[in-house]
Amino acid sequence: MIGVVVWSSAEREKAVIWCEDHAALAYLQGRENLTRTACWPQPGDLVELESEVLGALRHARSVTMLSEQEFAHLPDMLRANTPPAEPHLRIVSSTPEPREQMAAQPILRAAVAG
């Protein structure tokens, strides 16, 4: 499978790869998963890989560099086209507002005997 590195950390030996099948991202961890360990892949690098799903994660295995910086613009392009995430939480008041307090109180009416 072919993929493009969208995030990488050489210090932590981790990378995230966007794969051609547009399924889940593949996570690369450790130099033992590279076919050539001379250089760590960087964002924008075109790679060939095998993938293995363990649990809920798709892991990149046997990663081979095809072309360095072939798609260097891709990580920024993906960030630019992603709409900001809407919050899943909203603020809820724990005390009712005055109008709500009035509506919650029972209305007392006096009956006039006639």
Secondary structure, DSSP 8 states (H G I E B T S, - for coil): -EEEEEEEETTTTEEEEEETT-SS-EEEESGGGBS--SS---TT-EEEEEEEEETTEEEEEEEEEEETTTTTTHHHHHHHTS-----S-----SS--HHHHHHHS---------
